[in-house]
């Protein structure tokens, strides 16, 4: 099993999305975080089982939420983004290619 590291940009994505869901309905943000954790666990078990989408970046869809965890595999697995499946493909490409630097969440 590989270890998952979450980049500051991916953490900022997850936090922003969780807060949005929590504003929609109490407890929905927690359900989103559970889906993220379950997806990270699936990735850790078999990261090579996910197809490369952009260069070395792969993605795993969250269950019950329209988001995907984007990640790369080096020594460990690095989550680089948590993005909406339909709206954020350009951002995923920019992060995967290193065109757009990952923002500092502070």
Secondary structure, 3 states (H helix, E strand, C coil): CCCEEECHHHHHHHHHHHHHHHHHCCCHHHHHHHHHHHHHHHHHHCHHHCCEEECCEEEEECCCCCEEEEEEECCCEEEEEEEECCCCHHHHHHHHHCCCCCCCCC
